[in-house]
Amino acid sequence: MASSRDDFIIAIRSAFLKKSTQQKFSLLSLVFVSLFTLILSSYDFRIIKYIKIGISEIVYRSSFIVSIPENFIKNSFIEISDYSTFYSDYKKNKKELNSLKSNYVSSEIIQNENKELKELINDYVSSSNKVLAKIIVDHKSPFLKSIIINKGSKDNIKIGTNIYDQSYLVGRVIEVNFKTSRVLLLSDLNSNVPATIAPQNIQAIIRGNGTEYGQLKYIKEGIFDKFTVDSIVYTSGTGDIFKSGTPIGKLKIIKENKNPDYLVEFYSDFSQLKYVFAEIEFKNETQKSNQDTLEFNNEIKSTVDTKIKILEDELKIIEESNSKFLIENEKLKVQINSLNNDLSNFEKKNLDQKKIIDKLSTDEDELKFLRLNLQHSHKCRKTIFNIKGFLVNTPEYKECILSKGKN
């Protein structure tokens, strides 16, 4: 009887020791344990609560640990893509901002040039025989003084054409090309200008010496005593080289030696010239040898009508110039407004990007808290084994995690 019982136990043991039987037994064991736990949990035993808390803790920690690599790779990829996108946008915005700044500076330069030209036109109304020219080259030499203007033979500039700064004489043309001309200034060593000194009405020659002053030449002895500091020098028109009555400068007396030096201080500063006026002569050829010319001359209007027509033409030119400047100013205002709008848009974009950066820094702080929470949560969370801990999501708990579990 005992031997048969032992054989039965041995048979059962050998059946359970088989591999397939072991798997079935382990599965059945888990099912029975689960059912047993569920039944006991309905009776609200303390030990069952602790077991459920322990199982939940194990499942939570296991799932959290398993998901760490995946979440890290996912968050890293998102941060890298966001950073690359943000950096490319930043470079693009910076490039556009520099372009807008350069355009804004260019518009300011154009405004200043327009303002200067308007002042020239308002201060001096150019007649029909004068053209405005810009200085493109200034040869600065200790003795030779000359400039190059952007007007040439195509603008009816000829050798000997007088050049003015407003109403003051500054020189004459000595070389002409198709689009440019060279002007010899009054301060050049080769410059000689017949002049009259008022109010004494004394004739003299003004010669340049390479400085900002001219020298009086070919004056009889004994006449120097008549000169005063208030004397004015202007062209005499002798030799039909320069137009008479054009202001040149004022007399300057230097009494450093026994014999005073009498110089001419030019009204214009030749080193600061930017725009000048060139006087052009127009010649009308008349033919009096045939009847058609006689009939044309009979149909000419009176002198008064001719002068009125010239004045009307001048007025028309001035009005057209003013209208052009007004249109340019309006365009510049529109451009400035557009640039200001673009600047405000870029400032708004920068503020938005700053908010994104702040948000990214906040996310980094949250990520840091989660990493520390993973490492030190068992030190800071209040459990039955850690009575000194704190409840989750409280300020004390967060401070404990950030201090790496140190209360």
Buried (B, 14 or more C-beta within 10 A) or exposed (E): EEEEEEEEEEEEEEEEEEEEEEEEBEEEEEEEEEEEEEEEEEEEEEEBEEBEEEEEEEEEEEEBEEEEEEEEEEEEEEBEEEEEEBEEEEEEBEEBBEEBEEBBEEBEEBBEEBEEBBEBBEEBEBEEEBBBBEBEEBEEEEEBBBBBBBBBBEBBBEEEBBBBBBEBBBBBBBEBEEBBBBBBBBBBBEBBBBBBBEEEEBBBBBBBBEEBBBBBEEBEEEBBEEBEEEBBBBBBBBEEBBEEEBBBBBBBEEEEEEEEEBBBEBBBEBEEBEBBBBBBEEEEEEEEEEEEEEEEEEEEEEEEEEEEEEEEEBEEBBEEBEEEBEEBBEEBEEBBEEBEEBBEEBEEBBEEBEEBEEEBEEBEEEBEEBEBBBEBBBBBBBEEEEEEBBEEEEEEBBEBBBEEBEE
